[in-house]
């Protein structure tokens, strides 16, 4: 009887030891798994970070292609129509203005500043006036400040020259404005023509 009790105590102690060992083994395994999962999260985050960081770069599996060089086009000056084309355009605008009962455009709108010569300057009731000659068509016009031209406008009339605002148009839509002066063509003593009711007109003939 005593021997059976001792054997039972031995088995009970052994069972408790086994149970404690199993419990400790499960605890260690759970801690290890928890540590592995904690270590895996930073790695996943770093991998995701690397993926986001490198996604915007060049694809390493594609063949390298050098960037295309875009040639910058240099804007040139808009071609000026011939004098015949400008005169025809003026006639069309004048006819359209008459149909619409609007003021007709000035004939100087068909002329370039480089195509006129100042042959006289005088004082009139309206102020200073200038007489210019269109060299391509050999016609003369009396003009006042504000007179429009194909590539500019008369700004002021001085004693011996005219002041123009010259405009250059480029193919890219850009416009450049500059001041241009036209001196009075030097007269000869024979061609000084007096004007009735006003001051003398300085005029010259070629």
Backbone as a chain_set.jsonl record, in Angstrom:
{"seq": "XXXXXXXXXXXXXXXXXXXXXXXXXXXXXXXXXXXXXXXXXXXXXXXXXXXXXXXXXXXXXXXXXXXXXXXXXXXXXXXXXXXXXXXXXXXXXXXXXXXXXXXXXXXXXXXXXXXXXXXXXXXXXXXXXXXXXXXXXXXXXXXXXXXXXXXXXXXXXXXXXXXXXXXXXXXXXXXXXXXXXXXXXXXXXXXXXXXXXXXXXXXXXX", "coords": {"N": [[0.834, -1.195, 0.0], [1.88, 1.217, 0.827], [3.9, 1.383, -1.03], [2.425, 1.741, -3.396], [1.365, 4.288, -2.98], [3.644, 5.839, -3.024], [4.412, 5.413, -5.64], [2.301, 6.61, -6.979], [2.66, 9.269, -6.185], [5.053, 9.81, -7.47], [4.354, 9.588, -10.188], [2.448, 11.652, -10.304], [4.038, 13.849, -9.763], [5.73, 13.725, -11.957], [3.885, 14.108, -13.995], [3.079, 16.704, -13.454], [5.487, 18.064, -13.943], [5.812, 17.573, -16.682], [3.574, 18.866, -17.664], [4.204, 21.489, -16.92], [6.496, 21.863, -18.453], [5.443, 21.647, -21.052], [3.706, 23.847, -21.021], [5.536, 25.957, -20.7], [6.939, 25.657, -23.077], [4.985, 26.252, -25.006], [4.582, 28.937, -24.376], [7.072, 30.064, -24.95], [7.119, 29.57, -27.699], [4.964, 31.137, -28.565], [5.934, 33.692, -27.918], [8.105, 33.804, -29.614], [6.868, 33.732, -32.135], [5.459, 36.125, -31.98], [7.591, 37.919, -31.92], [8.696, 37.462, -34.446], [6.633, 38.357, -36.091], [6.578, 41.038, -35.372], [9.052, 41.841, -36.3], [8.687, 41.457, -39.004], [6.889, 43.404, -39.848], [8.229, 46.008, -39.943], [9.977, 45.333, -42.042], [8.195, 44.881, -44.114], [7.102, 47.421, -44.302], [9.376, 48.908, -45.012], [9.923, 47.716, -47.439], [7.637, 48.447, -48.834], [8.008, 51.188, -48.781], [10.348, 51.439, -50.291], [9.339, 50.576, -52.708], [7.503, 52.568, -53.367], [9.235, 54.676, -53.55], [10.943, 54.056, -55.671], [9.221, 53.756, -57.747], [8.781, 55.918, -59.391], [11.009, 56.194, -60.962], [13.231, 55.286, -63.708], [12.281, 52.467, -65.659], [13.905, 49.5, -64.954], [13.931, 47.35, -66.655], [13.488, 48.2, -69.177], [14.846, 49.313, -72.287], [17.337, 51.78, -72.383], [16.497, 55.024, -73.367], [17.56, 57.912, -74.857], [16.711, 61.306, -73.898], [14.47, 63.22, -75.913], [15.495, 65.834, -78.021], [14.13, 68.906, -78.33], [13.831, 71.111, -80.886], [14.105, 74.549, -80.762], [12.078, 76.802, -82.309], [12.878, 79.64, -84.144], [11.299, 82.645, -84.152], [10.255, 84.419, -86.969], [9.917, 87.433, -88.948], [6.686, 88.457, -89.968], [5.777, 87.996, -93.309], [5.542, 90.748, -95.567], [2.841, 91.821, -97.539], [2.697, 92.434, -101.12], [2.688, 95.686, -102.765], [0.579, 95.828, -104.556], [-1.182, 93.854, -103.572], [-1.786, 94.989, -101.105], [-3.066, 97.351, -101.847], [-5.315, 96.318, -103.176], [-6.516, 95.055, -100.993], [-7.134, 97.325, -99.49], [-9.057, 98.52, -101.171], [-11.079, 96.605, -101.026], [-11.795, 96.791, -98.295], [-12.697, 99.406, -98.255], [-14.935, 99.284, -99.982], [-16.551, 97.547, -98.491], [-16.966, 99.099, -96.2], [-18.471, 101.163, -97.294], [-20.783, 99.782, -98.013], [-21.734, 99.103, -95.505], [-22.204, 101.584, -94.544], [-20.229, 102.942, -93.142], [-17.373, 104.878, -91.976], [-14.897, 105.335, -94.461], [-11.77, 103.59, -94.792], [-8.478, 105.053, -94.374], [-6.404, 105.868, -97.17], [-3.714, 105.638, -96.656], [-3.388, 103.385, -95.139], [-2.581, 101.327, -96.697], [0.061, 101.666, -97.149], [3.567, 101.341, -96.471], [5.785, 102.543, -93.903], [8.323, 102.843, -94.856], [7.909, 103.45, -97.462], [7.248, 106.039, -97.922], [7.874, 109.555, -98.402], [8.667, 112.642, -96.897], [7.509, 115.564, -98.052], [6.633, 118.062, -97.443], [5.718, 120.367, -94.789], [3.259, 122.009, -92.958], [1.311, 124.615, -91.318], [-2.007, 124.45, -90.35], [-5.554, 125.267, -89.921], [-6.352, 123.078, -88.436], [-4.127, 122.42, -87.114], [-0.712, 121.234, -87.233], [0.165, 119.891, -90.397], [1.211, 117.417, -92.746], [2.728, 116.778, -95.876], [3.038, 113.993, -97.753], [4.681, 111.706, -99.948], [3.835, 108.814, -101.69], [6.076, 106.644, -102.691], [5.986, 104.192, -104.297], [3.69, 104.439, -105.899], [3.613, 107.019, -106.702], [1.946, 109.076, -105.644], [0.563, 111.774, -103.74], [-0.232, 112.699, -100.349], [-2.051, 114.41, -97.809], [-1.45, 114.435, -94.456], [-2.228, 113.96, -90.948], [-1.435, 114.078, -87.398], [-1.895, 110.901, -85.907], [-2.574, 109.53, -88.151], [-3.084, 106.441, -89.757], [-0.926, 103.771, -90.837], [0.23, 100.947, -92.811], [2.133, 99.542, -91.321], [2.409, 101.042, -89.01], [1.998, 104.23, -87.319], [1.346, 107.723, -87.539], [2.668, 109.818, -85.156], [3.472, 112.413, -84.28], [3.994, 115.73, -85.568], [6.711, 117.602, -86.29], [8.81, 120.577, -86.623], [10.631, 120.026, -88.698], [10.487, 117.332, -89.234], [8.818, 114.103, -89.12], [7.26, 112.085, -86.664], [6.957, 108.726, -86.085], [5.253, 105.759, -84.957], [6.498, 102.687, -85.222], [5.595, 99.37, -86.053], [6.392, 95.991, -85.716], [5.536, 92.768, -86.698], [5.678, 89.416, -85.653], [6.002, 85.901, -86.482], [5.212, 84.321, -84.344], [3.21, 85.698, -83.131], [4.093, 87.778, -81.618], [4.638, 91.264, -81.05], [6.563, 94.067, -81.855], [7.296, 97.359, -80.991], [8.542, 100.488, -82.067], [10.164, 103.698, -82.253], [10.18, 105.819, -85.04], [11.723, 108.13, -87.195], [11.025, 110.512, -89.703], [12.674, 112.583, -91.777], [12.238, 115.89, -93.138], [12.27, 116.304, -96.604], [14.905, 117.957, -98.122], [14.332, 121.193, -99.349], [14.613, 123.092, -102.438], [15.536, 126.472, -103.297], [13.782, 127.324, -105.306], [11.506, 125.832, -105.019], [10.064, 126.587, -102.75], [6.983, 127.056, -101.619], [4.519, 129.43, -101.155], [1.642, 129.605, -98.987], [-1.684, 130.63, -99.124], [-3.234, 132.51, -96.622], [-1.97, 131.242, -94.535], [1.004, 129.982, -92.978], [4.216, 129.654, -94.607], [4.855, 126.86, -96.723], [7.111, 124.331, -96.424], [8.503, 122.765, -99.014], [9.529, 120.311, -101.389], [10.848, 119.166, -104.451], [11.673, 116.23, -106.269]], "CA": [[0.0, 0.0, 0.0], [2.804, 2.366, 0.887], [4.589, 1.425, -2.329], [1.501, 2.322, -4.405], [1.233, 5.714, -2.744], [4.868, 6.467, -3.524], [4.369, 5.4, -7.121], [1.311, 7.622, -7.419], [3.257, 10.589, -6.03], [6.055, 9.983, -8.531], [3.622, 9.856, -11.443], [1.819, 12.98, -10.218], [5.104, 14.851, -9.926], [6.173, 13.694, -13.356], [2.84, 14.724, -14.845], [3.137, 18.157, -13.276], [6.667, 18.57, -14.644], [5.537, 17.551, -18.124], [2.62, 19.931, -17.94], [4.911, 22.762, -16.831], [7.367, 21.968, -19.625], [4.593, 21.944, -22.223], [3.219, 25.225, -20.918], [6.646, 26.873, -20.981], [7.248, 25.562, -24.511], [3.982, 27.016, -25.746], [4.804, 30.356, -24.126], [8.243, 30.474, -25.729], [6.737, 29.564, -29.113], [4.126, 32.318, -28.817], [6.787, 34.868, -27.886], [8.916, 33.801, -30.83], [6.009, 34.122, -33.251], [5.181, 37.553, -31.837], [8.79, 38.646, -32.322], [8.839, 37.358, -35.891], [5.636, 39.231, -36.723], [6.989, 42.427, -35.169], [10.179, 42.108, -37.193], [8.234, 41.422, -40.393], [6.177, 44.631, -40.186], [9.147, 47.041, -40.474], [10.497, 44.939, -43.339], [7.154, 45.14, -45.12], [7.001, 48.87, -44.483], [10.529, 49.387, -45.775], [9.764, 47.271, -48.822], [6.623, 49.31, -49.465], [8.618, 52.504, -48.983], [11.246, 51.35, -51.444], [8.534, 50.454, -53.926], [6.96, 53.889, -53.7], [10.329, 55.58, -53.894], [11.538, 53.718, -56.96], [8.221, 53.6, -58.81], [8.823, 57.041, -60.314], [12.237, 56.194, -61.733], [13.234, 54.598, -64.992], [12.052, 51.027, -65.594], [15.204, 48.858, -65.22], [13.799, 46.297, -67.665], [13.338, 48.812, -70.497], [16.077, 49.8, -72.887], [17.509, 53.213, -72.157], [16.253, 55.894, -74.52], [17.953, 59.293, -74.513], [15.609, 62.275, -74.04], [14.389, 63.883, -77.214], [15.87, 67.246, -78.048], [13.145, 69.686, -79.082], [14.449, 72.287, -81.48], [13.358, 75.778, -80.56], [11.906, 77.537, -83.558], [13.104, 81.075, -84.038], [10.213, 83.367, -84.815], [10.663, 85.408, -87.958], [8.982, 88.504, -89.218], [5.593, 88.108, -90.867], [6.025, 88.589, -94.64], [4.704, 91.899, -95.936], [2.276, 91.658, -98.886], [3.134, 93.388, -102.136], [1.897, 96.913, -102.806], [-0.668, 95.54, -105.268], [-2.074, 93.134, -102.654], [-2.238, 95.921, -100.066], [-4.04, 98.275, -102.459], [-6.556, 95.557, -103.376], [-7.134, 94.901, -99.681], [-7.72, 98.613, -99.13], [-10.278, 98.707, -101.954], [-12.115, 95.726, -100.478], [-12.256, 97.36, -97.025], [-13.443, 100.62, -98.552], [-16.243, 98.884, -100.5], [-17.334, 96.997, -97.379], [-17.362, 100.22, -95.353], [-19.557, 101.88, -97.976], [-22.004, 98.968, -97.899], [-22.194, 99.164, -94.121], [-22.358, 102.997, -94.216], [-19.215, 103.255, -92.143], [-16.304, 105.71, -92.543], [-13.943, 104.591, -95.287], [-10.4, 103.611, -94.252], [-7.553, 105.985, -95.016], [-5.561, 105.193, -98.18], [-2.372, 105.396, -96.136], [-3.327, 102.067, -94.494], [-1.965, 100.387, -97.634], [1.448, 102.073, -97.366], [4.568, 101.128, -95.44], [6.513, 103.755, -93.542], [9.515, 102.931, -95.704], [7.503, 103.795, -98.832], [6.811, 107.441, -98.009], [8.836, 110.631, -98.221], [8.043, 113.882, -96.422], [7.847, 116.625, -99.006], [6.208, 119.366, -96.958], [5.081, 120.505, -93.476], [2.604, 123.313, -92.898], [0.392, 124.828, -90.216], [-3.376, 124.623, -90.843], [-6.488, 125.468, -88.796], [-6.425, 121.854, -87.636], [-2.816, 122.171, -86.534], [0.313, 120.879, -88.2], [-0.125, 118.865, -91.396], [2.383, 117.043, -93.534], [2.481, 116.264, -97.218], [3.949, 112.868, -98.004], [4.554, 111.084, -101.256], [3.99, 107.361, -101.744], [7.022, 106.439, -103.788], [5.669, 103.145, -105.279], [2.597, 104.8, -106.812], [3.817, 108.424, -107.074], [0.8, 109.877, -105.232], [0.817, 112.562, -102.539], [-1.336, 112.751, -99.398], [-1.929, 115.291, -96.651], [-1.702, 113.595, -93.279], [-2.23, 114.614, -89.643], [-1.102, 113.14, -86.318], [-2.867, 109.833, -85.748], [-2.795, 108.866, -89.441], [-2.62, 105.048, -89.712], [-0.212, 103.174, -91.959], [0.173, 99.488, -92.772], [3.001, 99.042, -90.266], [2.675, 102.046, -87.988], [1.072, 105.354, -87.167], [1.969, 109.027, -87.344], [2.459, 110.248, -83.771], [3.614, 113.859, -84.131], [4.62, 116.485, -86.656], [7.592, 118.649, -85.789], [9.126, 121.6, -87.615], [11.37, 119.518, -89.856], [10.431, 115.87, -89.32], [7.629, 113.425, -88.624], [7.54, 111.043, -85.675], [6.065, 107.584, -86.291], [5.392, 104.543, -84.152], [6.633, 101.563, -86.153], [5.226, 98.096, -85.433], [6.861, 94.792, -86.41], [4.777, 91.594, -86.268], [6.424, 88.176, -85.85], [5.164, 84.733, -86.771], [4.689, 83.749, -83.105], [2.213, 86.602, -82.582], [4.723, 88.855, -80.868], [4.699, 92.567, -81.732], [7.562, 94.984, -81.332], [7.044, 98.743, -81.381], [9.702, 101.365, -81.969], [9.963, 105.058, -82.757], [10.887, 106.052, -86.302], [11.663, 109.534, -87.612], [11.12, 110.789, -91.137], [13.027, 113.993, -91.936], [11.712, 116.632, -94.284], [13.173, 116.329, -97.743], [15.446, 119.303, -98.22], [13.824, 121.9, -100.531], [15.471, 124.034, -103.172], [14.928, 127.821, -103.221], [12.729, 127.507, -106.296], [10.328, 125.064, -104.656], [9.422, 127.055, -101.529], [5.673, 127.467, -102.099], [3.723, 130.096, -100.114], [0.258, 129.174, -98.854], [-2.542, 131.76, -98.811], [-3.932, 132.402, -95.349], [-1.225, 130.43, -93.564], [2.44, 130.115, -93.053], [4.812, 129.063, -95.805], [5.014, 125.416, -96.726], [8.43, 123.863, -96.859], [8.248, 121.678, -99.948], [10.674, 119.997, -102.253], [10.6, 118.274, -105.583], [12.851, 115.389, -106.536]], "C": [[0.865, 1.24, 0.0], [3.536, 2.522, -0.426], [3.703, 2.028, -3.398], [1.366, 3.82, -4.217], [2.463, 6.453, -3.25], [4.87, 6.521, -5.041], [3.405, 6.444, -7.645], [1.887, 9.019, -7.304], [4.284, 10.86, -7.123], [5.383, 10.319, -9.847], [2.987, 11.239, -11.432], [2.86, 14.072, -10.412], [5.593, 14.909, -11.36], [5.155, 14.355, -14.269], [2.858, 16.231, -14.708], [4.33, 18.767, -13.997], [6.44, 18.628, -16.156], [4.587, 18.67, -18.501], [3.303, 21.291, -17.913], [5.83, 22.971, -18.031], [6.579, 22.308, -20.887], [4.12, 23.39, -22.192], [4.314, 26.23, -21.234], [7.024, 26.851, -22.452], [6.258, 26.331, -25.359], [4.202, 28.509, -25.574], [5.975, 30.878, -24.949], [7.923, 30.545, -27.211], [5.902, 30.778, -29.463], [4.961, 33.582, -28.833], [7.628, 34.963, -29.157], [8.103, 34.238, -32.033], [5.704, 35.615, -33.198], [6.381, 38.389, -32.278], [8.99, 38.622, -33.813], [7.873, 38.298, -36.595], [6.004, 40.689, -36.565], [8.147, 42.797, -36.085], [9.745, 42.171, -38.654], [7.565, 42.715, -40.794], [7.112, 45.735, -40.658], [9.699, 46.678, -41.829], [9.484, 45.192, -44.432], [7.022, 46.623, -45.385], [8.157, 49.396, -45.318], [10.438, 48.973, -47.228], [8.752, 48.131, -49.541], [7.196, 50.692, -49.737], [9.554, 52.495, -50.18], [10.478, 51.273, -52.743], [7.979, 51.79, -54.344], [8.068, 54.809, -54.185], [10.853, 55.319, -55.297], [10.53, 53.61, -58.09], [8.288, 54.726, -59.827], [10.066, 57.075, -61.172], [12.098, 55.452, -63.043], [13.058, 53.104, -64.789], [13.366, 50.308, -65.911], [15.142, 47.791, -66.294], [13.597, 46.861, -69.066], [14.679, 49.323, -70.984], [16.164, 51.306, -72.726], [17.307, 53.988, -73.45], [16.645, 57.308, -74.134], [16.795, 60.249, -74.707], [15.65, 62.966, -75.394], [14.721, 65.354, -77.079], [14.881, 67.985, -78.941], [13.817, 70.951, -79.591], [13.535, 73.496, -81.304], [13.302, 76.566, -81.864], [12.068, 79.034, -83.306], [12.03, 81.79, -84.852], [10.786, 84.397, -85.773], [9.592, 86.456, -88.159], [7.916, 88.043, -90.208], [5.846, 88.764, -92.225], [5.032, 89.709, -94.948], [4.151, 91.68, -97.337], [2.812, 92.719, -99.842], [2.223, 94.614, -102.123], [0.575, 96.694, -103.519], [-1.662, 94.828, -104.353], [-2.606, 94.064, -101.575], [-3.27, 96.905, -100.618], [-5.368, 97.563, -102.698], [-7.282, 95.326, -102.04], [-7.777, 96.186, -99.204], [-9.026, 98.853, -99.893], [-11.414, 97.839, -101.428], [-12.67, 96.286, -99.16], [-13.085, 98.617, -97.259], [-14.839, 100.283, -99.07], [-17.132, 98.329, -99.39], [-17.81, 98.102, -96.45], [-18.5, 101.008, -95.992], [-20.865, 101.097, -97.88], [-22.589, 99.05, -96.49], [-22.388, 100.594, -93.63], [-21.457, 103.384, -93.045], [-18.158, 104.153, -92.779], [-15.297, 104.852, -93.309], [-12.557, 104.641, -94.653], [-9.529, 104.59, -95.016], [-6.701, 105.232, -96.052], [-4.157, 104.906, -97.681], [-2.258, 104.031, -95.439], [-2.727, 101.011, -95.419], [-0.481, 100.661, -97.829], [2.32, 101.708, -96.173], [5.259, 102.451, -95.12], [7.746, 103.937, -94.418], [9.183, 103.367, -97.127], [7.074, 105.251, -98.971], [8.002, 108.373, -97.811], [8.085, 111.888, -97.822], [8.483, 115.009, -97.351], [7.383, 117.997, -98.542], [5.562, 119.284, -95.582], [4.499, 121.907, -93.4], [1.71, 123.371, -91.671], [-0.987, 125.146, -90.8], [-4.293, 124.92, -89.655], [-6.625, 124.241, -87.905], [-5.112, 121.558, -86.915], [-1.808, 121.84, -87.62], [-0.189, 119.768, -89.119], [1.15, 118.591, -92.179], [1.928, 116.518, -94.883], [3.521, 115.185, -97.482], [3.659, 112.306, -99.384], [4.776, 109.58, -101.135], [4.847, 107.029, -102.943], [6.63, 105.308, -104.743], [4.626, 103.561, -106.304], [2.642, 106.27, -107.215], [2.568, 109.265, -106.805], [1.124, 110.571, -103.921], [-0.437, 112.627, -101.673], [-1.015, 113.771, -98.318], [-2.336, 114.484, -95.424], [-1.576, 114.436, -92.018], [-1.815, 113.599, -88.577], [-2.24, 112.154, -86.068], [-3.146, 109.072, -87.028], [-2.26, 107.43, -89.394], [-1.897, 104.653, -91.0], [-0.251, 101.659, -91.803], [0.994, 98.931, -91.603], [3.328, 100.09, -89.214], [1.627, 103.138, -87.964], [1.877, 106.63, -86.973], [1.628, 109.541, -85.94], [2.488, 111.762, -83.649], [4.265, 114.441, -85.362], [5.43, 117.598, -86.027], [7.959, 119.591, -86.927], [9.788, 121.03, -88.858], [11.39, 117.993, -89.944], [9.102, 115.357, -88.776], [8.066, 112.312, -87.673], [6.491, 109.942, -85.834], [6.291, 106.54, -85.198], [5.363, 103.366, -85.116], [6.357, 100.255, -85.42], [5.685, 96.941, -86.319], [6.138, 93.586, -85.828], [5.589, 90.348, -86.617], [5.47, 86.994, -85.981], [4.599, 84.093, -85.509], [3.662, 84.651, -82.431], [2.788, 87.769, -81.807], [4.782, 90.119, -81.715], [5.736, 93.441, -81.046], [7.282, 96.38, -81.883], [8.287, 99.582, -81.141], [9.341, 102.721, -82.564], [10.804, 105.249, -84.017], [10.658, 107.504, -86.722], [11.815, 109.624, -89.131], [11.453, 112.265, -91.317], [12.376, 114.605, -93.179], [12.736, 116.633, -95.399], [13.62, 117.765, -97.994], [14.953, 119.993, -99.492], [14.917, 122.722, -101.218], [14.809, 125.4, -103.102], [13.769, 127.998, -104.183], [11.429, 126.881, -105.82], [9.754, 125.417, -103.285], [8.1, 127.693, -101.928], [4.924, 128.163, -100.969], [2.287, 129.584, -100.141], [-0.575, 130.36, -98.415], [-3.258, 131.506, -97.482], [-3.201, 131.557, -94.336], [0.248, 130.689, -93.715], [2.97, 129.398, -94.296], [4.954, 127.561, -95.618], [6.409, 125.092, -97.205], [8.21, 122.658, -97.727], [9.473, 121.473, -100.804], [10.193, 119.073, -103.346], [11.858, 117.456, -105.828], [13.675, 115.944, -107.681]], "O": [[0.612, 2.193, -0.737], [3.771, 3.637, -0.891], [4.199, 2.774, -4.242], [1.261, 4.555, -5.199], [2.361, 7.538, -3.823], [5.267, 7.515, -5.65], [3.677, 7.091, -8.656], [1.664, 9.866, -8.17], [4.384, 11.972, -7.64], [5.806, 11.242, -10.545], [2.99, 11.927, -12.453], [2.633, 15.066, -11.103], [5.838, 15.982, -11.91], [5.515, 15.074, -15.202], [2.68, 16.96, -15.685], [4.225, 19.84, -14.59], [6.819, 19.593, -16.82], [4.764, 19.339, -19.52], [3.035, 22.147, -18.757], [5.943, 24.075, -18.563], [6.994, 23.148, -21.686], [4.131, 24.077, -23.214], [4.086, 27.219, -21.93], [7.386, 27.88, -23.022], [6.643, 26.99, -26.325], [4.028, 29.271, -26.525], [5.914, 31.948, -25.554], [8.381, 31.449, -27.91], [6.09, 31.387, -30.516], [4.733, 34.461, -29.664], [7.837, 36.046, -29.703], [8.577, 35.019, -32.859], [5.689, 36.292, -34.226], [6.225, 39.427, -32.922], [9.401, 39.621, -34.405], [8.234, 38.957, -37.571], [5.79, 41.495, -37.47], [8.221, 43.919, -36.587], [10.371, 42.865, -39.455], [7.648, 43.109, -41.957], [6.833, 46.358, -41.682], [9.885, 47.545, -42.683], [9.824, 45.648, -45.524], [6.852, 47.049, -46.527], [7.967, 50.219, -46.214], [10.804, 49.722, -48.134], [8.95, 48.51, -50.696], [6.92, 51.299, -50.771], [9.556, 53.426, -50.986], [10.898, 51.828, -53.759], [7.975, 52.125, -55.529], [7.879, 55.61, -55.1], [11.172, 56.256, -56.028], [10.902, 53.401, -59.244], [7.909, 54.544, -60.984], [10.165, 57.93, -62.051], [11.006, 55.045, -63.44], [13.62, 52.533, -63.855], [13.901, 50.471, -67.008], [16.18, 47.363, -66.799], [13.539, 46.106, -70.037], [15.537, 49.715, -70.193], [15.178, 52.018, -72.913], [17.874, 53.651, -74.49], [16.106, 57.851, -73.17], [15.967, 60.035, -75.592], [16.716, 63.253, -75.939], [14.285, 66.027, -76.145], [14.798, 67.731, -80.143], [14.311, 71.761, -78.808], [12.354, 73.462, -81.652], [14.325, 76.941, -82.437], [11.478, 79.602, -82.387], [11.876, 81.573, -86.054], [11.692, 85.153, -85.423], [8.497, 86.366, -87.603], [8.211, 87.328, -91.166], [6.105, 89.966, -92.286], [3.846, 89.619, -94.63], [4.919, 91.379, -98.25], [3.313, 93.762, -99.421], [1.134, 94.588, -101.55], [-0.438, 97.288, -103.15], [-2.848, 95.156, -104.352], [-3.762, 93.94, -101.17], [-4.233, 97.249, -99.934], [-6.43, 98.134, -102.453], [-8.509, 95.396, -101.973], [-8.84, 96.159, -98.584], [-9.998, 99.339, -99.314], [-12.566, 98.269, -101.384], [-13.88, 96.258, -98.936], [-14.059, 98.865, -96.549], [-15.819, 100.905, -98.662], [-18.33, 98.61, -99.352], [-18.938, 98.052, -95.96], [-19.399, 101.471, -95.291], [-21.931, 101.683, -97.687], [-23.808, 99.064, -96.319], [-22.697, 100.816, -92.459], [-21.875, 104.055, -92.101], [-18.05, 104.19, -94.005], [-14.901, 103.779, -92.853], [-12.205, 105.646, -94.035], [-9.812, 104.918, -96.168], [-6.324, 104.083, -95.823], [-3.475, 104.031, -98.215], [-1.148, 103.569, -95.176], [-2.399, 99.913, -94.97], [0.176, 99.959, -98.598], [1.881, 101.755, -95.024], [5.311, 103.358, -95.95], [8.16, 105.065, -94.688], [10.09, 103.626, -97.917], [6.588, 105.654, -100.027], [8.987, 108.035, -97.155], [7.004, 112.169, -98.34], [9.662, 115.356, -97.425], [7.704, 119.0, -99.179], [4.94, 118.28, -95.235], [5.17, 122.881, -93.739], [1.387, 122.35, -91.063], [-1.109, 126.023, -91.655], [-3.859, 124.836, -88.506], [-6.981, 124.366, -86.734], [-5.0, 120.566, -86.195], [-2.032, 122.135, -88.794], [-0.87, 118.838, -88.687], [2.045, 119.432, -92.256], [0.875, 115.893, -95.003], [4.726, 115.436, -97.44], [2.551, 112.416, -99.908], [5.766, 109.128, -100.56], [4.395, 107.122, -104.084], [6.913, 105.434, -105.935], [4.658, 103.101, -107.446], [1.797, 106.722, -107.988], [2.175, 110.076, -107.643], [1.86, 110.039, -103.09], [-1.557, 112.613, -102.182], [0.145, 113.971, -97.96], [-3.43, 113.923, -95.368], [-0.916, 115.475, -92.006], [-1.839, 112.394, -88.826], [-3.409, 112.54, -86.025], [-3.871, 108.078, -87.011], [-1.103, 107.221, -89.031], [-2.212, 105.132, -92.089], [-0.71, 101.147, -90.782], [0.589, 97.956, -90.969], [4.391, 100.044, -88.595], [0.531, 102.997, -88.507], [2.934, 106.633, -86.341], [0.457, 109.68, -85.584], [1.627, 112.345, -82.988], [4.983, 113.763, -86.097], [4.89, 118.442, -85.311], [7.486, 119.433, -88.052], [9.532, 121.505, -89.964], [12.22, 117.425, -90.654], [8.372, 116.062, -88.079], [9.109, 111.685, -87.862], [5.291, 110.194, -85.729], [7.366, 106.453, -84.603], [4.343, 103.084, -85.744], [6.827, 100.053, -84.3], [5.405, 96.914, -87.518], [6.121, 93.395, -84.612], [6.12, 90.229, -87.721], [4.291, 87.081, -85.637], [3.595, 83.385, -85.588], [3.279, 84.405, -81.287], [2.05, 88.658, -81.382], [4.953, 90.061, -82.933], [5.778, 93.539, -79.82], [7.061, 96.557, -83.081], [8.991, 99.409, -80.146], [8.349, 102.865, -83.279], [11.981, 104.889, -84.056], [9.55, 108.031, -86.617], [12.615, 108.918, -89.744], [10.611, 113.12, -91.042], [12.022, 113.908, -94.129], [13.913, 116.923, -95.182], [12.795, 118.676, -98.067], [15.125, 119.462, -100.59], [15.977, 122.996, -100.655], [13.604, 125.471, -102.863], [12.849, 128.764, -103.893], [10.352, 127.352, -106.184], [9.021, 124.613, -102.71], [8.096, 128.772, -102.521], [4.707, 127.556, -99.92], [1.78, 129.181, -101.188], [-0.228, 131.035, -97.446], [-3.811, 130.43, -97.254], [-3.804, 131.181, -93.331], [0.668, 131.534, -94.505], [2.253, 128.636, -94.945], [5.147, 127.066, -94.508], [6.83, 125.534, -98.273], [7.77, 121.618, -97.236], [10.333, 122.345, -100.924], [9.25, 118.301, -103.171], [12.972, 117.934, -105.618], [14.7, 115.365, -108.041]]}, "num_chains": 1, "name": "protein.A"}
